[in-house]
Amino acid sequence: MINDREFSSPGEEFNPPSPEFASPGPEQNRSGREFGQPAGVAAPPKKRRRVPGLMFAAAAVVTATVALSAPAPAAVEFPQPENFTAEYRAYLDDIMEACQAEDPLAVHRLGTDPMADEFWHECMEPYGELLHERGFSRRVFYDGEEMAAQPSPGCPALYFWHEDSTPEEVIERNTWQYFTQLTYYRDGGLREQQVRGVSYSGSYGMSSFSQENEDFFTIFWGEMTQAKDSEILYRQGTWQTYEPYGYGYGYDDPPPDGPQLQTELTGIFYNEMFTSEDGILFGVNYLENGIWTQHFHRGAVETQIVDGSIVLNEHLEPEPADQPGLYKGMTIWSPDPMDGGSGWSSPNKLFTLEELLYHYPYTRAH
């Protein structure tokens, strides 16, 4: 049975718009006087003016007086949330501890806690409006004590974002009722370089295909970089995806207790930035060298990835197309026949075997 739901491109609701960082403007031109003269033309000598020494002294006094009397520019104080209660601080502290421990299930439990929705609506939404009114970006970080636009070096940083949709929006957008995004850096001051951290996205509650509370989430922990445009680029670590039901569950099996680990990528990642047709810049992360593990109810398949390409094994079956030498997809068979297999097939494009194996959809970390 082929299940390709995980390869559907996430809609806009899975990628909430985050205000981008403002890039610094061009620097002032500090070129010396020699760049203002044509080559080989000597500058005319300046004429000296005789000024009495007393006038020089008077001018110096006036200049000093003006300099001393001019008010120094006041430092702009970064505003803090008005309703940032001790309970909300403790909630964020718990999230940071779970991220520090790199515990995916603990991060997910906190990300889907009812506190996420309450904290967002009672504290962060009005805080975001306050920041906007005062000319600040809504993208802020909790550093363990307060909110900061730019965490100081050595300080951790937690970014928190939450959304909820009405029942009508759930159906229209083909999404879940709630969405929470968390990004944690052990050293927030180094996030634009390479720092260890956690990137989590969770969708939960009622979905467009079920009235039950079902969870779906992805999480990465390891070395990562935050690009200037706010995209998260994975460098080295582990990425996992969890779904309400894993592959291999039948009607006779008891329902799983919580979301099931489905895909796991561990190793070094390849990052590339693209611009969509509507002009939105986004990042793509593929496992470049490491192990791709496909989990089933009763077993798992480990596949080696070398330089972005899959190394075929006895559990992988490329699906040939009608045209000789071309392929349209591939099936991954569980070691336990009771699980069956999972796979992916392209309805509009055919591939050579080399193209099929390079940056295969299952090796992409969404």
WONOR-V288249 format. One record per pair of residues at least 4 apart in sequence whose ideal C-beta (glycine too) atoms are under 7 Angstrom apart, sorted by the first residue. I is the first residue (numbers start at 0). GAP is how many residues later the second one is. D is the distance in Angstrom with one decimal. If there is no record, write none. Layout:
I,GAP,D / I,GAP,D
//
This chain:
0,339,5.7 / 1,340,7.0 / 1,341,4.6 / 1,343,6.5 / 2,244,6.8 / 2,339,5.4 / 3,340,5.2 / 5,235,6.5 / 5,256,7.0 / 6,337,5.7 / 6,354,4.9 / 9,4,3.4 / 9,5,6.3 / 9,356,6.6 / 10,162,5.8 / 10,163,6.6 / 10,164,6.4 / 12,150,6.8 / 12,152,6.8 / 12,160,5.2 / 12,162,4.4 / 12,166,6.2 / 13,165,6.7 / 13,187,6.8 / 13,189,6.9 / 15,145,5.5 / 15,147,5.6 / 15,165,6.5 / 17,121,5.5 / 17,143,7.0 / 17,212,5.0 / 18,118,4.4 / 18,119,5.1 / 18,120,4.8 / 19,209,5.4 / 19,210,5.5 / 20,207,5.7 / 20,209,6.5 / 22,205,6.2 / 30,4,4.3 / 36,4,5.6 / 36,6,6.0 / 50,4,5.1 / 50,5,6.1 / 52,4,6.5 / 53,4,6.4 / 54,4,6.3 / 55,4,6.5 / 56,4,6.6 / 57,4,6.5 / 58,4,6.2 / 59,4,6.2 / 60,4,6.3 / 61,4,6.5 / 62,4,6.3 / 63,4,6.2 / 64,4,6.1 / 65,4,6.3 / 77,70,6.7 / 77,71,5.9 / 78,51,5.8 / 78,52,6.7 / 78,55,6.1 / 79,4,6.4 / 79,66,5.7 / 79,67,5.8 / 80,42,5.2 / 80,46,4.1 / 80,66,6.4 / 81,44,7.0 / 82,39,5.7 / 82,40,4.7 / 83,4,5.8 / 83,5,6.6 / 83,39,5.9 / 85,4,6.3 / 86,4,6.6 / 87,4,6.7 / 87,31,5.1 / 87,35,5.6 / 88,4,6.2 / 89,4,6.5 / 90,4,6.8 / 90,24,5.0 / 90,28,6.1 / 91,4,6.5 / 91,50,5.1 / 91,66,6.0 / 91,68,7.0 / 92,4,6.4 / 93,4,6.5 / 93,16,5.8 / 94,4,6.3 / 94,12,6.9 / 94,15,4.9 / 94,63,6.3 / 94,87,6.3 / 95,4,6.1 / 95,48,6.8 / 95,60,6.1 / 95,62,5.4 / 95,88,6.2 / 96,4,6.4 / 97,5,5.2 / 97,8,3.9 / 97,9,4.7 / 97,12,5.8 / 98,8,5.9 / 98,85,3.8 / 98,99,4.1 / 100,5,6.9 / 101,96,6.6 / 101,119,4.4 / 102,4,6.3 / 103,4,6.2 / 103,115,4.7 / 103,136,6.1 / 104,4,6.3 / 105,4,6.6 / 106,4,6.0 / 106,75,6.8 / 106,91,6.6 / 106,93,5.3 / 106,112,6.3 / 107,4,6.1 / 107,94,5.8 / 107,107,7.0 / 107,109,5.2 / 108,4,6.6 / 110,5,6.2 / 110,69,4.4 / 110,71,5.7 / 110,89,6.0 / 110,91,4.6 / 111,4,6.8 / 111,68,6.7 / 111,90,5.7 / 111,92,4.6 / 111,103,6.3 / 113,4,6.3 / 114,4,5.6 / 115,4,6.4 / 115,46,5.4 / 115,64,5.1 / 116,4,6.4 / 116,45,6.6 / 116,47,6.2 / 116,61,6.5 / 117,4,5.6 / 118,4,5.4 / 118,5,6.4 / 119,4,4.9 / 119,5,6.0 / 119,42,3.8 / 120,4,5.5 / 122,4,6.0 / 123,4,6.1 / 123,36,6.8 / 124,4,7.0 / 125,4,6.5 / 126,4,6.5 / 127,4,6.4 / 127,10,4.4 / 128,4,6.4 / 129,4,6.5 / 130,5,4.1 / 130,6,6.9 / 130,7,5.5 / 130,9,7.0 / 131,6,6.3 / 135,13,6.3 / 136,12,6.5 / 138,91,6.8 / 139,7,4.7 / 139,8,6.7 / 139,9,5.9 / 140,7,5.5 / 140,10,5.0 / 140,16,4.0 / 140,17,6.3 / 140,18,5.5 / 140,47,5.7 / 141,5,5.9 / 141,16,4.5 / 141,18,7.0 / 142,5,5.1 / 142,8,4.9 / 142,12,4.4 / 142,13,6.3 / 142,14,5.9 / 142,45,6.4 / 143,11,6.7 / 143,12,5.6 / 150,4,4.7 / 150,6,4.0 / 150,37,2.9 / 150,38,5.7 / 151,37,5.7 / 152,34,6.7 / 152,36,3.3 / 152,37,6.9 / 153,33,6.2 / 153,35,6.5 / 154,33,5.5 / 154,34,6.6 / 155,29,6.5 / 155,30,5.8 / 155,32,6.1 / 156,28,4.6 / 156,31,2.6 / 156,34,6.6 / 157,24,6.9 / 157,26,5.1 / 158,23,7.0 / 158,24,4.2 / 159,22,6.1 / 160,20,4.3 / 161,18,5.0 / 162,16,4.6 / 163,13,6.4 / 163,14,5.2 / 164,4,3.9 / 164,5,5.1 / 164,8,6.6 / 164,10,6.0 / 164,12,5.9 / 166,4,6.9 / 167,4,6.1 / 168,4,5.5 / 169,5,5.8 / 169,6,6.9 / 169,7,5.8 / 169,36,6.1 / 169,37,6.8 / 169,38,5.4 / 170,37,5.4 / 173,34,4.7 / 174,28,6.8 / 174,33,6.3 / 175,27,3.8 / 175,28,5.8 / 175,29,5.6 / 175,31,4.7 / 175,40,6.9 / 176,28,3.1 / 176,29,4.4 / 177,26,5.2 / 177,27,4.5 / 178,24,5.2 / 179,22,5.0 / 180,19,7.0 / 180,20,5.1 / 181,18,4.4 / 182,14,6.9 / 182,16,5.2 / 182,49,6.5 / 183,13,5.2 / 183,14,4.5 / 184,6,4.6 / 184,10,5.2 / 184,12,4.2 / 185,9,6.1 / 185,10,5.0 / 185,11,6.0 / 186,8,5.1 / 189,5,4.2 / 190,4,5.7 / 190,35,4.3 / 191,33,6.7 / 191,34,5.6 / 191,36,6.9 / 192,32,6.6 / 193,29,5.3 / 193,31,5.3 / 193,41,5.6 / 195,26,6.6 / 195,27,5.7 / 196,27,5.6 / 197,21,6.7 / 197,22,6.9 / 197,23,4.7 / 198,20,7.0 / 198,21,4.6 / 198,25,6.4 / 198,33,5.0 / 199,17,6.7 / 199,19,4.6 / 200,16,6.4 / 200,17,5.4 / 201,13,6.8 / 201,15,3.8 / 202,13,4.8 / 202,14,6.9 / 203,9,6.7 / 203,11,4.5 / 204,8,5.6 / 205,5,5.8 / 205,7,6.9 / 206,7,5.7 / 209,4,5.5 / 213,30,4.0 / 214,29,6.2 / 214,44,4.4 / 215,26,6.8 / 215,27,5.5 / 215,28,6.6 / 215,43,6.8 / 216,25,5.2 / 216,42,6.6 / 217,22,6.9 / 217,23,4.8 / 217,148,6.0 / 218,21,5.6 / 219,4,6.8 / 219,14,5.5 / 219,17,6.0 / 219,18,7.0 / 219,19,4.4 / 219,145,6.4 / 220,16,5.5 / 220,17,6.0 / 221,12,6.9 / 221,13,7.0 / 221,14,5.4 / 221,15,1.4 / 221,16,6.0 / 222,12,4.1 / 222,13,4.6 / 222,14,5.9 / 223,8,5.8 / 223,9,6.4 / 223,10,5.3 / 223,11,5.7 / 224,8,4.7 / 224,10,6.3 / 225,4,6.6 / 225,6,5.9 / 226,4,4.5 / 226,6,5.9 / 226,56,6.7 / 228,52,5.3 / 230,42,6.9 / 230,51,6.5 / 230,52,3.9 / 231,51,6.9 / 232,38,4.1 / 232,50,5.4 / 232,52,6.6 / 233,5,6.6 / 233,35,4.2 / 233,37,6.7 / 233,51,4.4 / 233,131,5.9 / 234,34,6.1 / 235,32,5.0 / 235,33,6.7 / 237,26,6.7 / 237,28,4.6 / 238,26,4.6 / 238,126,4.0 / 239,21,6.0 / 239,23,7.0 / 239,24,5.0 / 240,21,5.2 / 240,22,4.7 / 241,17,3.9 / 241,18,6.2 / 241,19,5.6 / 241,20,6.4 / 242,16,6.2 / 242,17,6.1 / 242,19,5.1 / 243,15,5.9 / 244,4,5.1 / 244,11,6.3 / 244,15,6.5 / 245,10,6.7 / 245,14,3.4 / 245,16,5.5 / 245,49,6.1 / 245,50,6.6 / 245,51,5.6 / 246,15,6.9 / 246,49,4.7 / 246,50,6.6 / 246,92,6.2 / 246,95,4.8 / 247,48,4.1 / 247,49,3.2 / 247,50,5.8 / 247,86,6.0 / 247,90,6.8 / 247,91,3.2 / 247,92,6.4 / 248,4,4.9 / 248,7,6.7 / 248,48,5.2 / 252,44,6.8 / 255,4,5.1 / 260,34,5.1 / 261,33,5.6 / 262,31,6.2 / 262,99,6.2 / 263,29,4.3 / 263,31,6.9 / 264,22,4.2 / 264,25,6.6 / 264,27,5.6 / 264,98,6.4 / 264,100,5.7 / 265,24,5.1 / 265,25,5.2 / 266,20,5.7 / 266,22,5.2 / 266,23,1.6 / 266,24,6.2 / 266,38,6.9 / 267,20,5.3 / 267,21,4.7 / 267,22,6.1 / 268,16,5.0 / 268,17,6.5 / 268,18,5.9 / 268,19,5.9 / 268,96,6.6 / 269,16,4.7 / 269,18,3.9 / 269,38,6.1 / 270,12,6.1 / 270,14,5.7 / 271,12,5.1 / 272,8,6.1 / 272,10,5.4 / 273,8,5.9 / 273,10,6.3 / 274,4,6.3 / 274,6,5.4 / 275,4,4.6 / 275,6,6.5 / 283,80,6.7 / 284,79,7.0 / 284,80,4.3 / 285,22,6.2 / 285,73,4.8 / 285,77,5.5 / 285,78,5.3 / 286,5,6.0 / 286,18,5.1 / 286,76,4.6 / 286,78,6.9 / 287,17,6.9 / 287,19,6.7 / 287,20,5.1 / 288,16,6.2 / 288,17,6.2 / 288,18,6.7 / 289,15,5.6 / 290,11,5.6 / 290,13,6.2 / 291,11,4.7 / 291,13,5.6 / 291,70,6.2 / 291,71,5.4 / 292,7,5.5 / 292,9,5.1 / 293,6,6.6 / 293,7,4.7 / 293,38,4.9 / 293,48,6.8 / 293,68,6.7 / 294,5,4.8 / 295,4,6.4 / 295,38,4.0 / 295,40,6.9 / 295,43,4.0 / 296,42,5.5 / 297,36,6.7 / 297,38,4.0 / 297,40,5.9 / 297,41,5.2 / 298,35,4.8 / 298,36,4.2 / 298,37,4.4 / 298,40,6.1 / 300,14,4.4 / 300,31,5.6 / 300,33,6.8 / 300,34,6.8 / 302,7,5.9 / 302,8,6.7 / 302,10,6.1 / 302,13,6.6 / 303,7,4.4 / 304,4,6.9 / 304,5,6.2 / 304,58,5.8 / 305,5,5.9 / 307,50,5.4 / 307,51,5.4 / 308,48,4.8 / 308,49,4.9 / 309,6,7.0 / 309,47,4.3 / 309,50,5.6 / 311,4,5.2 / 314,17,6.1 / 314,18,5.1 / 314,20,6.8 / 315,14,6.1 / 315,16,5.9 / 316,13,6.4 / 316,14,4.8 / 316,16,6.5 / 317,9,4.9 / 317,12,4.9 / 317,35,6.4 / 317,38,6.0 / 318,8,6.0 / 318,9,5.6 / 318,10,4.4 / 318,11,5.9 / 318,12,6.4 / 318,26,6.1 / 319,7,5.6 / 320,5,4.4 / 320,6,5.9 / 320,7,4.6 / 320,29,4.9 / 322,27,6.5 / 324,27,6.7 / 325,24,4.2 / 325,25,6.5 / 325,26,6.5 / 326,23,6.8 / 326,24,5.2 / 326,26,6.1 / 326,29,4.8 / 327,17,5.3 / 327,18,5.5 / 327,22,5.7 / 328,14,6.0 / 328,15,5.1 / 328,16,3.1 / 328,17,6.0 / 329,13,6.0 / 329,14,6.4 / 329,26,6.5 / 330,10,4.7 / 330,12,3.6 / 331,9,5.7 / 331,10,5.5 / 331,11,6.3 / 332,8,4.1 / 333,5,3.4 / 333,6,6.5 / 333,7,6.3 / 343,17,5.3 / 343,18,6.9 / 350,4,4.0 / 350,5,4.1 / 351,4,6.9 / 352,4,6.4 / 353,4,6.3 / 355,4,6.9 / 358,4,6.3 / 358,5,6.8
//
